[in-house]
C-alpha cells in the first residue's frame, strides 16, 4: 500500500484539532462517526477547554498527546488553522485534513496562506488534504475524517463503491444516491482546494483497495492527468470501471468552477478526449454517476448494444423502443428459432417479435417470465434485456417475477434492467438483486452507459512510435510552408506536389515540370497567413503568369521586411471536400490532435473531433462519425463516400509526429486537406509547423 493509502485512508491514530462535545457540530461529527463505525485506531480530541469529550480523554494541545498521531483533522479556522498545520508538520504528523475554509477560494490573501500551508507540509513530508474540504471517510476501517451530515441522514454501509470528489457536496450527493439504491460505499473522499493532495492522488490510492469494484470521480479540473492516466491503466488491468463527472463543460460552468476552487479550468473538449483515451466514462451529473452503478457491480459486460424489450404492456414496448433509440441502442432482430419457441410459450395474441408484449396474461400465468427469458438467453442477437412492468401489484406474483428475472440474469450473464414505477414492485426486484429503475429512460440510460463503457475498455491500446521524428529542423518558431511540407512528407503524410523557387526562371521550370494549373504562394516563416497580404495566386495556366506572380510576391516580401525564403509553386489539388488535421501541446494533457471539417470557416464552425495520442485508425473514423459533416463523409444525395480512411491515416501520423517530437513541436496545422472519394486518398495542400519557443503561433485557419 502507498504511504498516502496508509496515512490518509487507514491511519492508526487520529487527532481532532478543534474537537467538540456536540456530535452535531463540525468539530464533533468525525468523533461521533468514528465511534459509531467502530474505528479501531487511537482517537485524540484536542480542545483546551475540556478534559473529556464524547467519552474520550481530551487534550489541550498536540504536544500533550501520548504519541504523534498519524493523521490530524484541523477544524479550527483562519490563522489558527495555519498554526495547527505548522504544528502538525513540526511534530511529524503524516497527514493533515484541513476542513477550515477561507483560503485559496477567497482570493490572493487566502491563496498565499494556502500556499504557505502547502509549503510547510511538503517540507516536512506531510500530506495535506484541503483546505476547504469536507474530509475523508473510509467505512471499511471506520476512519472518518469528515463532517458530512449525510452520514447521519443515510447511515453508512461498507461496500464495493468508492467516491473521490473535489467537491464535498458532490461527494455527499453521490454517496446519498448510491445508498438510496441500497448500495454499500466504502470510500467517500473530498479534496477541496487541493493545495497538495488532488483527486488523482486519492483515486490512485483507492484503486489499490482490492475491495473496490467501482470508482466514481467528480472533477472541476484535472491537475495531474499523468497520475489519473496511470490510475486508469491500473484500473483497466484489474477490471475496475471508472466513471467521472467533469464539471465546467460550458464557458459559464468553467468560470464557476474556477471561482469555486481557485483553480484554472481545462478546455472541455480536450478533457473529453483525455477521458475517452484512458477508458474513463464521462457522466453528465452525479445522478448519472450513480445511475449505472448496480449494473457495473453485477458485472454487466454486454457484447454489443442490441436490446430485447419485454413488457406486459404494448404501449410500454413502444415507449421502450423510442427510448432505446434515443440512447443509441438497437432493437435486436430475433432469430426464427427464437420466435417459434416464444410463440409456443406465449398466448396466441402475444407479440413474439422484439419488443415482446407478453400482455395481461402475466396476471393469470405468473410463470411467463420463467418461460420467455430462457428462450432469449439462447439468442446471440440479445446483448441486453430490458423489462418494463407498468402494471403490477395485488393479484400478481411479483416475488416470482423478480426471482425468475434474477435467475435468468445469473444463468445467462446478460445485463438485465427493470423499470417499475410502483415502489412496492421495485423493492421486490431490488431485493432479488435485479437492477431496477423508476422508468425506461433511467433503465436504458444505465444499459447504454455500461455498453458504451465496455466497448471503450475493449478497444486495444495503440502504442506510440518509439523513434524520434526524422529531419526535425534546428531552431525554434514557425517553419515556412516548404519546410513544414517536407517534415510531413518525411513522416509519410501525403502532401501536394510542389517546388520551392528562388527566381522567376525556377518558377517557370517548376510550372513546366508540374503542369498547370498551379498555385503560387510566397514562402516565409514571417507570413503564415498569406492571402490577406496578396501573396497567393491560384489557377495559373501558363509559365508567364507564374513568373509574373513570382516577381510580384518576391517584391512584396521585401517591402514587408519579411524573410525571402522562396516562392512555392504547387499543383492545384482538387478534392470533394476540404478537411483539416491539427495538433498542439496542451499545457495539462500534452499532445492533442484535431480532425474534421476544414477550409476558411474552420474556426467559426468548429466541427472537429479531438483525440489524445496514441490512437488507431478506427478511433479516428469513429470520432468523425460524430461530426455534423458525417453524412457528407459517408456520401449523400448521390455524392460518393469520401476517403475517411486516408484522412484517419493522416491524423494517426500527425499524432505520432507531435508525440515523438519530444516537446519540440508545439503545433501542427494542416488546412485544407483535400479529401477525395473513397479509395482516392487525401492530400495536404497547406501546412504550418510550429517548433515553439520564440515563434508566435497564429490562429487556426487557411493560409492560402
BAKEPA-369266 format. One record per residue (C-alpha): x, y, z. Coordinates in steps of 0.2 Angstrom, whole numbers, plus 5000, padded with zeros to 4 digits. Example, Ala and Ser with C-alpha at 12.3 -4.5 7.8 and 13.67 -1.06 7.14 Angstrom:
<mikols>
@u->5062 v->4978 w->5039 $
@u->5068 v->4995 w->5036 $
</mikols>
This chain:
<mikols>
@u->5000 v->5000 w->5000 $
@u->5006 v->5018 w->4997 $
@u->5010 v->5030 w->5011 $
@u->4995 v->5040 w->5006 $
@u->4984 v->5025 w->5007 $
@u->4991 v->5021 w->5024 $
@u->4991 v->5038 w->5032 $
@u->4976 v->5046 w->5024 $
@u->4964 v->5031 w->5022 $
@u->4969 v->5019 w->5036 $
@u->4978 v->5029 w->5049 $
@u->4982 v->5020 w->5066 $
@u->4979 v->5036 w->5076 $
@u->4969 v->5052 w->5073 $
@u->4970 v->5069 w->5082 $
@u->4955 v->5081 w->5080 $
@u->4960 v->5099 w->5082 $
@u->4945 v->5109 w->5087 $
@u->4935 v->5094 w->5094 $
@u->4918 v->5097 w->5100 $
@u->4907 v->5088 w->5113 $
@u->4892 v->5091 w->5102 $
@u->4891 v->5077 w->5089 $
@u->4880 v->5088 w->5078 $
@u->4894 v->5102 w->5076 $
@u->4908 v->5101 w->5063 $
@u->4921 v->5098 w->5077 $
@u->4910 v->5084 w->5085 $
@u->4904 v->5074 w->5070 $
@u->4920 v->5065 w->5065 $
@u->4922 v->5058 w->5083 $
@u->4904 v->5053 w->5084 $
@u->4905 v->5044 w->5067 $
@u->4921 v->5035 w->5071 $
@u->4915 v->5029 w->5087 $
@u->4899 v->5023 w->5079 $
@u->4908 v->5015 w->5064 $
@u->4920 v->5005 w->5076 $
@u->4936 v->5014 w->5071 $
@u->4950 v->5003 w->5079 $
@u->4964 v->5016 w->5080 $
@u->4968 v->5028 w->5094 $
@u->4957 v->5044 w->5094 $
@u->4963 v->5060 w->5102 $
@u->4951 v->5075 w->5104 $
@u->4960 v->5092 w->5106 $
@u->4951 v->5106 w->5114 $
@u->4960 v->5117 w->5128 $
@u->4943 v->5120 w->5137 $
@u->4939 v->5102 w->5141 $
@u->4946 v->5087 w->5149 $
@u->4934 v->5074 w->5142 $
@u->4924 v->5074 w->5126 $
@u->4911 v->5062 w->5119 $
@u->4918 v->5049 w->5132 $
@u->4936 v->5051 w->5127 $
@u->4951 v->5059 w->5136 $
@u->4953 v->5077 w->5129 $
@u->4970 v->5086 w->5127 $
@u->4974 v->5104 w->5127 $
@u->4987 v->5103 w->5113 $
@u->4995 v->5092 w->5100 $
@u->5011 v->5092 w->5111 $
@u->5001 v->5084 w->5126 $
@u->4996 v->5068 w->5116 $
@u->5005 v->5052 w->5122 $
@u->5011 v->5049 w->5104 $
@u->5012 v->5058 w->5087 $
@u->4996 v->5054 w->5078 $
@u->4997 v->5048 w->5060 $
@u->4983 v->5060 w->5055 $
@u->4976 v->5076 w->5061 $
@u->4959 v->5084 w->5057 $
@u->4961 v->5103 w->5058 $
@u->4944 v->5110 w->5061 $
@u->4949 v->5127 w->5069 $
@u->4948 v->5142 w->5057 $
@u->4959 v->5156 w->5050 $
@u->4976 v->5159 w->5057 $
@u->4973 v->5145 w->5070 $
@u->4972 v->5133 w->5056 $
@u->4988 v->5139 w->5048 $
@u->4996 v->5137 w->5065 $
@u->4989 v->5120 w->5068 $
@u->4996 v->5114 w->5051 $
@u->5013 v->5121 w->5056 $
@u->5012 v->5112 w->5072 $
@u->5007 v->5096 w->5064 $
@u->5022 v->5097 w->5052 $
@u->5034 v->5101 w->5065 $
@u->5029 v->5086 w->5076 $
@u->5029 v->5073 w->5062 $
@u->5011 v->5070 w->5058 $
@u->5010 v->5061 w->5042 $
@u->4993 v->5068 w->5035 $
@u->4983 v->5084 w->5040 $
@u->4965 v->5086 w->5034 $
@u->4961 v->5104 w->5034 $
@u->4942 v->5106 w->5035 $
@u->4943 v->5125 w->5038 $
@u->4938 v->5137 w->5023 $
@u->4943 v->5155 w->5019 $
@u->4959 v->5151 w->5009 $
@u->4963 v->5149 w->4990 $
@u->4944 v->5150 w->4986 $
@u->4943 v->5168 w->4993 $
@u->4957 v->5177 w->4983 $
@u->4975 v->5182 w->4984 $
@u->4977 v->5183 w->5003 $
@u->4969 v->5167 w->5006 $
@u->4979 v->5159 w->4992 $
@u->4995 v->5165 w->5000 $
@u->4990 v->5157 w->5016 $
@u->4985 v->5141 w->5007 $
@u->5002 v->5140 w->4998 $
@u->5011 v->5143 w->5015 $
@u->5002 v->5128 w->5022 $
@u->5006 v->5118 w->5007 $
@u->5025 v->5123 w->5008 $
@u->5026 v->5119 w->5026 $
@u->5018 v->5102 w->5024 $
@u->5029 v->5097 w->5009 $
@u->5045 v->5102 w->5018 $
@u->5040 v->5091 w->5032 $
@u->5035 v->5076 w->5021 $
@u->5017 v->5078 w->5027 $
@u->5002 v->5076 w->5015 $
@u->4989 v->5090 w->5016 $
@u->4970 v->5087 w->5012 $
@u->4961 v->5103 w->5008 $
@u->4959 v->5116 w->5014 $
@u->4940 v->5119 w->5012 $
@u->4937 v->5101 w->5012 $
@u->4923 v->5090 w->5019 $
@u->4936 v->5077 w->5023 $
@u->4939 v->5059 w->5020 $
@u->4929 v->5044 w->5025 $
@u->4934 v->5025 w->5024 $
@u->4919 v->5015 w->5030 $
@u->4930 v->4999 w->5028 $
@u->4941 v->5004 w->5043 $
@u->4929 v->5017 w->5051 $
@u->4942 v->5031 w->5049 $
@u->4930 v->5045 w->5045 $
@u->4939 v->5062 w->5045 $
@u->4923 v->5070 w->5038 $
@u->4909 v->5081 w->5044 $
@u->4896 v->5076 w->5031 $
@u->4878 v->5077 w->5038 $
@u->4873 v->5064 w->5026 $
@u->4881 v->5051 w->5036 $
@u->4868 v->5054 w->5049 $
@u->4853 v->5055 w->5037 $
@u->4858 v->5040 w->5027 $
@u->4868 v->5028 w->5038 $
@u->4884 v->5021 w->5031 $
@u->4887 v->5003 w->5025 $
@u->4903 v->4997 w->5019 $
@u->4903 v->4991 w->5001 $
@u->4912 v->4990 w->4984 $
@u->4910 v->5008 w->4978 $
@u->4922 v->5022 w->4981 $
@u->4919 v->5041 w->4978 $
@u->4933 v->5053 w->4976 $
@u->4927 v->5071 w->4973 $
@u->4935 v->5089 w->4973 $
@u->4918 v->5095 w->4980 $
@u->4912 v->5089 w->4997 $
@u->4894 v->5092 w->4992 $
@u->4895 v->5082 w->4976 $
@u->4904 v->5068 w->4986 $
@u->4889 v->5068 w->4998 $
@u->4877 v->5068 w->4984 $
@u->4885 v->5053 w->4975 $
@u->4885 v->5044 w->4992 $
@u->4867 v->5048 w->4995 $
@u->4861 v->5042 w->4978 $
@u->4871 v->5026 w->4980 $
@u->4864 v->5022 w->4997 $
@u->4846 v->5026 w->4991 $
@u->4849 v->5012 w->4979 $
@u->4854 v->5001 w->4993 $
@u->4872 v->5000 w->4988 $
@u->4887 v->5000 w->5000 $
@u->4900 v->5013 w->4999 $
@u->4917 v->5010 w->5006 $
@u->4926 v->5027 w->5002 $
@u->4919 v->5045 w->5001 $
@u->4933 v->5057 w->5000 $
@u->4933 v->5076 w->4996 $
@u->4949 v->5085 w->4991 $
@u->4943 v->5103 w->4992 $
@u->4955 v->5117 w->4987 $
@u->4968 v->5103 w->4983 $
@u->4983 v->5113 w->4990 $
@u->4993 v->5097 w->4990 $
@u->4983 v->5080 w->4988 $
@u->4972 v->5080 w->4972 $
@u->4958 v->5069 w->4966 $
@u->4971 v->5060 w->4955 $
@u->4981 v->5056 w->4971 $
@u->4966 v->5049 w->4980 $
@u->4960 v->5040 w->4965 $
@u->4976 v->5031 w->4964 $
@u->4976 v->5026 w->4982 $
@u->4958 v->5020 w->4982 $
@u->4961 v->5010 w->4966 $
@u->4974 v->4999 w->4976 $
@u->4960 v->4994 w->4988 $
@u->4955 v->4976 w->4982 $
@u->4938 v->4978 w->4989 $
@u->4933 v->4992 w->4977 $
@u->4924 v->4987 w->4962 $
@u->4918 v->5004 w->4955 $
@u->4927 v->5021 w->4956 $
@u->4917 v->5037 w->4954 $
@u->4925 v->5054 w->4952 $
@u->4919 v->5072 w->4952 $
@u->4932 v->5084 w->4945 $
@u->4932 v->5103 w->4942 $
@u->4949 v->5102 w->4935 $
@u->4962 v->5089 w->4931 $
@u->4978 v->5095 w->4939 $
@u->4988 v->5079 w->4937 $
@u->4982 v->5070 w->4921 $
@u->4998 v->5059 w->4921 $
@u->4993 v->5051 w->4938 $
@u->4975 v->5049 w->4933 $
@u->4980 v->5041 w->4917 $
@u->4991 v->5029 w->4927 $
@u->4976 v->5025 w->4938 $
@u->4965 v->5022 w->4923 $
@u->4978 v->5010 w->4916 $
@u->4979 v->5001 w->4933 $
@u->4960 v->5000 w->4935 $
@u->4959 v->4993 w->4917 $
@u->4971 v->4979 w->4921 $
@u->4961 v->4974 w->4937 $
@u->4944 v->4976 w->4929 $
@u->4939 v->4992 w->4939 $
@u->4927 v->5003 w->4930 $
@u->4930 v->5022 w->4932 $
@u->4916 v->5034 w->4929 $
@u->4918 v->5053 w->4931 $
@u->4909 v->5069 w->4931 $
@u->4919 v->5083 w->4924 $
@u->4911 v->5100 w->4928 $
@u->4914 v->5115 w->4918 $
@u->4908 v->5109 w->4901 $
@u->4902 v->5127 w->4896 $
@u->4911 v->5144 w->4897 $
@u->4900 v->5148 w->4912 $
@u->4902 v->5132 w->4920 $
@u->4921 v->5133 w->4918 $
@u->4921 v->5151 w->4926 $
@u->4910 v->5145 w->4940 $
@u->4922 v->5130 w->4943 $
@u->4937 v->5142 w->4944 $
@u->4928 v->5153 w->4956 $
@u->4923 v->5138 w->4967 $
@u->4940 v->5131 w->4969 $
@u->4953 v->5144 w->4964 $
@u->4959 v->5133 w->4950 $
@u->4960 v->5135 w->4931 $
@u->4948 v->5125 w->4921 $
@u->4953 v->5113 w->4907 $
@u->4947 v->5116 w->4889 $
@u->4932 v->5104 w->4889 $
@u->4934 v->5095 w->4873 $
@u->4952 v->5091 w->4877 $
@u->4946 v->5084 w->4894 $
@u->4933 v->5074 w->4884 $
@u->4947 v->5066 w->4873 $
@u->4958 v->5063 w->4888 $
@u->4945 v->5053 w->4897 $
@u->4940 v->5043 w->4882 $
@u->4958 v->5039 w->4878 $
@u->4960 v->5032 w->4895 $
@u->4944 v->5022 w->4896 $
@u->4936 v->5033 w->4909 $
@u->4917 v->5035 w->4906 $
@u->4911 v->5053 w->4907 $
@u->4894 v->5055 w->4916 $
@u->4884 v->5071 w->4914 $
@u->4880 v->5074 w->4933 $
@u->4880 v->5065 w->4950 $
@u->4863 v->5057 w->4946 $
@u->4871 v->5049 w->4930 $
@u->4887 v->5045 w->4940 $
@u->4877 v->5033 w->4951 $
@u->4864 v->5028 w->4939 $
@u->4873 v->5013 w->4931 $
@u->4882 v->5008 w->4947 $
@u->4871 v->4992 w->4950 $
@u->4875 v->4986 w->4933 $
@u->4893 v->4988 w->4935 $
@u->4893 v->4979 w->4952 $
@u->4883 v->4965 w->4944 $
@u->4897 v->4963 w->4931 $
@u->4887 v->4969 w->4916 $
@u->4899 v->4967 w->4901 $
@u->4887 v->4967 w->4886 $
@u->4894 v->4960 w->4869 $
@u->4886 v->4974 w->4860 $
@u->4871 v->4987 w->4860 $
@u->4857 v->4975 w->4854 $
@u->4842 v->4976 w->4866 $
@u->4827 v->4965 w->4869 $
@u->4812 v->4973 w->4877 $
@u->4799 v->4963 w->4887 $
@u->4784 v->4970 w->4894 $
@u->4766 v->4966 w->4899 $
@u->4760 v->4982 w->4890 $
@u->4761 v->4986 w->4872 $
@u->4762 v->5004 w->4875 $
@u->4777 v->5001 w->4886 $
@u->4785 v->4991 w->4872 $
@u->4783 v->5006 w->4860 $
@u->4790 v->5018 w->4873 $
@u->4804 v->5007 w->4877 $
@u->4809 v->5006 w->4858 $
@u->4808 v->5025 w->4857 $
@u->4819 v->5027 w->4872 $
@u->4831 v->5014 w->4866 $
@u->4834 v->5024 w->4850 $
@u->4837 v->5040 w->4860 $
@u->4851 v->5031 w->4870 $
@u->4859 v->5024 w->4854 $
@u->4853 v->5006 w->4857 $
@u->4847 v->4995 w->4843 $
@u->4832 v->4983 w->4844 $
@u->4839 v->4966 w->4842 $
@u->4832 v->4955 w->4827 $
@u->4827 v->4938 w->4835 $
@u->4830 v->4923 w->4825 $
@u->4816 v->4912 w->4818 $
@u->4820 v->4898 w->4830 $
@u->4818 v->4910 w->4845 $
@u->4802 v->4917 w->4838 $
@u->4795 v->4900 w->4836 $
@u->4800 v->4895 w->4854 $
@u->4792 v->4911 w->4861 $
@u->4776 v->4908 w->4851 $
@u->4775 v->4890 w->4859 $
@u->4775 v->4898 w->4876 $
@u->4765 v->4914 w->4874 $
@u->4747 v->4916 w->4871 $
@u->4741 v->4917 w->4853 $
@u->4738 v->4936 w->4855 $
@u->4755 v->4940 w->4862 $
@u->4769 v->4948 w->4851 $
@u->4784 v->4937 w->4848 $
@u->4794 v->4950 w->4838 $
@u->4805 v->4962 w->4848 $
@u->4799 v->4971 w->4858 $
@u->4790 v->4956 w->4866 $
@u->4772 v->4960 w->4873 $
@u->4768 v->4946 w->4884 $
@u->4751 v->4955 w->4888 $
@u->4740 v->4954 w->4903 $
@u->4741 v->4936 w->4903 $
@u->4755 v->4939 w->4916 $
@u->4741 v->4941 w->4928 $
@u->4735 v->4923 w->4926 $
@u->4751 v->4915 w->4922 $
@u->4765 v->4920 w->4934 $
@u->4777 v->4909 w->4925 $
@u->4778 v->4919 w->4909 $
@u->4795 v->4927 w->4914 $
@u->4802 v->4910 w->4918 $
@u->4796 v->4903 w->4901 $
@u->4801 v->4918 w->4890 $
@u->4818 v->4924 w->4897 $
@u->4827 v->4907 w->4895 $
@u->4822 v->4907 w->4877 $
@u->4831 v->4924 w->4874 $
@u->4846 v->4918 w->4883 $
@u->4850 v->4907 w->4868 $
@u->4849 v->4920 w->4855 $
@u->4865 v->4928 w->4851 $
@u->4857 v->4944 w->4845 $
@u->4851 v->4948 w->4863 $
@u->4865 v->4958 w->4871 $
@u->4854 v->4965 w->4884 $
@u->4837 v->4964 w->4891 $
@u->4825 v->4977 w->4897 $
@u->4809 v->4973 w->4906 $
@u->4796 v->4986 w->4909 $
@u->4782 v->4982 w->4921 $
@u->4770 v->4997 w->4921 $
@u->4756 v->4987 w->4929 $
@u->4758 v->4975 w->4944 $
@u->4754 v->4973 w->4962 $
@u->4739 v->4964 w->4970 $
@u->4735 v->4948 w->4961 $
@u->4752 v->4947 w->4953 $
@u->4766 v->4936 w->4959 $
@u->4779 v->4950 w->4960 $
@u->4791 v->4939 w->4970 $
@u->4791 v->4926 w->4957 $
@u->4793 v->4938 w->4943 $
@u->4809 v->4945 w->4952 $
@u->4815 v->4928 w->4957 $
@u->4814 v->4922 w->4939 $
@u->4822 v->4938 w->4932 $
@u->4836 v->4936 w->4944 $
@u->4839 v->4918 w->4940 $
@u->4839 v->4922 w->4921 $
@u->4852 v->4936 w->4924 $
@u->4863 v->4925 w->4934 $
@u->4862 v->4910 w->4922 $
@u->4864 v->4920 w->4906 $
@u->4876 v->4933 w->4911 $
@u->4866 v->4945 w->4900 $
@u->4863 v->4963 w->4908 $
@u->4845 v->4964 w->4913 $
@u->4837 v->4981 w->4919 $
@u->4819 v->4983 w->4925 $
@u->4808 v->4998 w->4925 $
@u->4794 v->4998 w->4938 $
@u->4787 v->5015 w->4944 $
@u->4777 v->5006 w->4959 $
@u->4790 v->5007 w->4973 $
@u->4782 v->4992 w->4981 $
@u->4786 v->4982 w->4965 $
@u->4803 v->4990 w->4963 $
@u->4808 v->4985 w->4981 $
@u->4805 v->4966 w->4977 $
@u->4816 v->4966 w->4962 $
@u->4830 v->4976 w->4970 $
@u->4829 v->4963 w->4985 $
@u->4831 v->4949 w->4972 $
@u->4847 v->4958 w->4966 $
@u->4840 v->4965 w->4950 $
@u->4845 v->4982 w->4944 $
@u->4828 v->4992 w->4945 $
@u->4824 v->5009 w->4940 $
@u->4809 v->5020 w->4941 $
@u->4806 v->5022 w->4922 $
@u->4813 v->5017 w->4905 $
@u->4824 v->5032 w->4902 $
@u->4834 v->5028 w->4918 $
@u->4835 v->5009 w->4915 $
@u->4840 v->5011 w->4896 $
@u->4852 v->5025 w->4901 $
@u->4861 v->5013 w->4913 $
@u->4861 v->4999 w->4900 $
@u->4868 v->5011 w->4886 $
@u->4881 v->5018 w->4898 $
@u->4888 v->5001 w->4903 $
@u->4888 v->4995 w->4885 $
@u->4897 v->5010 w->4879 $
@u->4910 v->5009 w->4893 $
@u->4913 v->4991 w->4890 $
@u->4916 v->4994 w->4871 $
@u->4928 v->5008 w->4876 $
@u->4938 v->4997 w->4888 $
@u->4939 v->4983 w->4875 $
@u->4947 v->4994 w->4862 $
@u->4965 v->4989 w->4860 $
@u->4978 v->5002 w->4866 $
@u->4988 v->5009 w->4852 $
@u->5007 v->5011 w->4855 $
@u->5016 v->5027 w->4852 $
@u->5031 v->5027 w->4840 $
@u->5047 v->5024 w->4849 $
@u->5059 v->5034 w->4837 $
@u->5061 v->5052 w->4837 $
@u->5055 v->5062 w->4822 $
@u->5067 v->5062 w->4807 $
@u->5073 v->5078 w->4799 $
@u->5067 v->5089 w->4813 $
@u->5075 v->5106 w->4809 $
@u->5086 v->5115 w->4821 $
@u->5080 v->5131 w->4830 $
@u->5063 v->5136 w->4836 $
@u->5047 v->5146 w->4830 $
@u->5037 v->5144 w->4814 $
@u->5043 v->5134 w->4799 $
@u->5039 v->5141 w->4782 $
@u->5027 v->5131 w->4772 $
@u->5040 v->5122 w->4762 $
@u->5049 v->5116 w->4777 $
@u->5033 v->5111 w->4785 $
@u->5028 v->5101 w->4770 $
@u->5045 v->5092 w->4769 $
@u->5044 v->5087 w->4788 $
@u->5026 v->5080 w->4785 $
@u->5031 v->5071 w->4769 $
@u->5046 v->5063 w->4778 $
@u->5034 v->5055 w->4790 $
@u->5023 v->5048 w->4777 $
@u->5010 v->5062 w->4776 $
@u->5004 v->5064 w->4758 $
@u->5007 v->5082 w->4753 $
@u->5003 v->5092 w->4737 $
@u->5016 v->5091 w->4723 $
@u->5026 v->5107 w->4724 $
@u->5043 v->5116 w->4721 $
@u->5052 v->5130 w->4731 $
@u->5058 v->5143 w->4719 $
@u->5070 v->5157 w->4721 $
@u->5069 v->5165 w->4704 $
@u->5057 v->5168 w->4690 $
@u->5066 v->5156 w->4679 $
@u->5065 v->5142 w->4693 $
@u->5046 v->5146 w->4694 $
@u->5044 v->5144 w->4675 $
@u->5054 v->5127 w->4676 $
@u->5043 v->5122 w->4691 $
@u->5027 v->5125 w->4680 $
@u->5034 v->5115 w->4666 $
@u->5038 v->5101 w->4677 $
@u->5021 v->5101 w->4687 $
@u->5010 v->5106 w->4673 $
@u->4995 v->5118 w->4675 $
@u->4986 v->5124 w->4683 $
@u->4996 v->5129 w->4698 $
@u->4996 v->5139 w->4714 $
@u->5010 v->5152 w->4718 $
@u->5012 v->5156 w->4736 $
@u->5026 v->5166 w->4745 $
@u->5036 v->5156 w->4757 $
@u->5041 v->5165 w->4773 $
@u->5040 v->5160 w->4791 $
@u->5036 v->5178 w->4795 $
@u->5020 v->5177 w->4785 $
@u->5010 v->5162 w->4789 $
@u->4993 v->5170 w->4783 $
@u->4997 v->5174 w->4765 $
@u->4981 v->5178 w->4757 $
@u->4977 v->5194 w->4766 $
@u->4994 v->5201 w->4760 $
@u->4991 v->5197 w->4742 $
@u->5004 v->5183 w->4742 $
@u->4993 v->5169 w->4734 $
@u->4989 v->5167 w->4716 $
@u->4978 v->5152 w->4711 $
@u->4974 v->5143 w->4695 $
@u->4988 v->5150 w->4685 $
@u->4988 v->5142 w->4667 $
@u->5005 v->5147 w->4659 $
@u->5023 v->5150 w->4663 $
@u->5022 v->5169 w->4660 $
@u->5008 v->5171 w->4673 $
@u->5018 v->5160 w->4685 $
@u->5034 v->5171 w->4683 $
@u->5024 v->5187 w->4685 $
@u->5017 v->5180 w->4701 $
@u->5034 v->5176 w->4707 $
@u->5041 v->5193 w->4704 $
@u->5026 v->5202 w->4712 $
@u->5027 v->5191 w->4728 $
@u->5046 v->5191 w->4730 $
@u->5045 v->5210 w->4729 $
@u->5030 v->5211 w->4741 $
@u->5040 v->5200 w->4754 $
@u->5055 v->5213 w->4753 $
@u->5043 v->5228 w->4755 $
@u->5036 v->5219 w->4771 $
@u->5053 v->5216 w->4778 $
@u->5049 v->5198 w->4779 $
@u->5061 v->5184 w->4776 $
@u->5063 v->5180 w->4757 $
@u->5064 v->5161 w->4759 $
@u->5056 v->5157 w->4742 $
@u->5040 v->5156 w->4732 $
@u->5031 v->5140 w->4732 $
@u->5024 v->5133 w->4715 $
@u->5011 v->5119 w->4719 $
@u->5000 v->5109 w->4708 $
@u->4982 v->5114 w->4710 $
@u->4974 v->5100 w->4720 $
@u->4956 v->5096 w->4719 $
@u->4945 v->5085 w->4730 $
@u->4927 v->5083 w->4735 $
@u->4929 v->5091 w->4752 $
@u->4941 v->5102 w->4762 $
@u->4946 v->5094 w->4779 $
@u->4958 v->5098 w->4792 $
@u->4970 v->5090 w->4804 $
@u->4979 v->5099 w->4818 $
@u->4989 v->5096 w->4833 $
@u->4995 v->5105 w->4848 $
@u->5003 v->5103 w->4865 $
@u->4990 v->5106 w->4879 $
@u->4999 v->5113 w->4894 $
@u->4989 v->5100 w->4905 $
@u->4987 v->5085 w->4894 $
@u->5001 v->5085 w->4882 $
@u->4998 v->5081 w->4863 $
@u->4981 v->5083 w->4856 $
@u->4975 v->5080 w->4838 $
@u->4960 v->5088 w->4830 $
@u->4952 v->5081 w->4814 $
@u->4937 v->5086 w->4805 $
@u->4929 v->5100 w->4793 $
@u->4942 v->5112 w->4786 $
@u->4943 v->5127 w->4775 $
@u->4941 v->5145 w->4779 $
@u->4927 v->5143 w->4791 $
@u->4936 v->5130 w->4802 $
@u->4937 v->5141 w->4817 $
@u->4919 v->5148 w->4816 $
@u->4911 v->5131 w->4813 $
@u->4922 v->5120 w->4825 $
@u->4916 v->5104 w->4818 $
@u->4931 v->5094 w->4823 $
@u->4934 v->5079 w->4834 $
@u->4949 v->5079 w->4847 $
@u->4959 v->5064 w->4851 $
@u->4973 v->5061 w->4863 $
@u->4988 v->5051 w->4856 $
@u->4991 v->5037 w->4854 $
@u->4975 v->5032 w->4844 $
@u->4972 v->5020 w->4830 $
@u->4963 v->5022 w->4813 $
@u->4947 v->5015 w->4819 $
@u->4946 v->5028 w->4833 $
@u->4948 v->5042 w->4821 $
@u->4934 v->5035 w->4810 $
@u->4923 v->5033 w->4825 $
@u->4926 v->5051 w->4830 $
@u->4922 v->5058 w->4813 $
@u->4905 v->5049 w->4813 $
@u->4900 v->5060 w->4827 $
@u->4903 v->5076 w->4817 $
@u->4890 v->5087 w->4808 $
@u->4899 v->5083 w->4792 $
@u->4897 v->5064 w->4795 $
@u->4883 v->5062 w->4781 $
@u->4894 v->5071 w->4769 $
@u->4909 v->5059 w->4773 $
@u->4898 v->5044 w->4771 $
@u->4891 v->5050 w->4754 $
@u->4874 v->5058 w->4752 $
@u->4861 v->5064 w->4738 $
@u->4871 v->5054 w->4725 $
@u->4888 v->5060 w->4730 $
@u->4901 v->5047 w->4734 $
@u->4908 v->5042 w->4751 $
@u->4924 v->5051 w->4755 $
@u->4941 v->5043 w->4759 $
@u->4939 v->5044 w->4778 $
@u->4952 v->5030 w->4780 $
@u->4965 v->5041 w->4771 $
@u->4960 v->5056 w->4782 $
@u->4962 v->5045 w->4798 $
@u->4979 v->5039 w->4792 $
@u->4985 v->5057 w->4791 $
@u->4978 v->5060 w->4809 $
@u->4987 v->5045 w->4816 $
@u->5003 v->5050 w->4808 $
@u->5002 v->5068 w->4814 $
@u->4998 v->5061 w->4832 $
@u->5014 v->5051 w->4831 $
@u->5024 v->5065 w->4824 $
@u->5019 v->5078 w->4838 $
@u->5021 v->5064 w->4851 $
@u->5038 v->5059 w->4846 $
@u->5044 v->5077 w->4844 $
@u->5050 v->5076 w->4862 $
@u->5041 v->5093 w->4866 $
@u->5050 v->5102 w->4852 $
@u->5034 v->5103 w->4841 $
@u->5022 v->5115 w->4848 $
@u->5009 v->5114 w->4835 $
@u->5004 v->5107 w->4818 $
@u->4991 v->5114 w->4807 $
@u->4986 v->5106 w->4790 $
@u->4971 v->5115 w->4782 $
@u->4965 v->5112 w->4769 $
@u->4967 v->5093 w->4767 $
@u->4959 v->5089 w->4751 $
@u->4948 v->5074 w->4753 $
@u->4944 v->5063 w->4738 $
@u->4931 v->5049 w->4735 $
@u->4934 v->5033 w->4745 $
@u->4950 v->5024 w->4739 $
@u->4957 v->5040 w->4730 $
@u->4966 v->5047 w->4746 $
@u->4968 v->5063 w->4754 $
@u->4982 v->5077 w->4751 $
@u->4988 v->5091 w->4762 $
@u->4988 v->5107 w->4752 $
@u->4994 v->5119 w->4766 $
@u->5004 v->5116 w->4781 $
@u->5012 v->5125 w->4796 $
@u->5023 v->5118 w->4809 $
@u->5027 v->5127 w->4825 $
@u->5043 v->5122 w->4834 $
@u->5038 v->5133 w->4849 $
@u->5050 v->5144 w->4858 $
@u->5051 v->5161 w->4851 $
@u->5038 v->5158 w->4837 $
@u->5021 v->5165 w->4838 $
@u->5008 v->5153 w->4834 $
@u->4994 v->5160 w->4823 $
@u->4976 v->5157 w->4824 $
@u->4969 v->5142 w->4815 $
@u->4963 v->5144 w->4798 $
@u->4968 v->5143 w->4780 $
@u->4984 v->5152 w->4775 $
@u->4982 v->5151 w->4756 $
</mikols>
